[in-house]
Amino acid sequence: MLTTLQAQVSNSTADLSSLMNSLNSSDADKTKAGMLVLAKM
């Protein structure tokens, strides 16, 4: 269970990183992206 959770967190972090890079985003966009990632979890 813990491993699964860690994998989800890793994937979410990777998603967030790639999202940041592609958007080159403002703080508001980062906040929105963070909320989306948290919502997926």
Secondary structure, 3 states (H helix, E strand, C coil): CHHHHHHHHHHHHHHHHHHHHHHCCCHHHHHHHHHHHHHHC
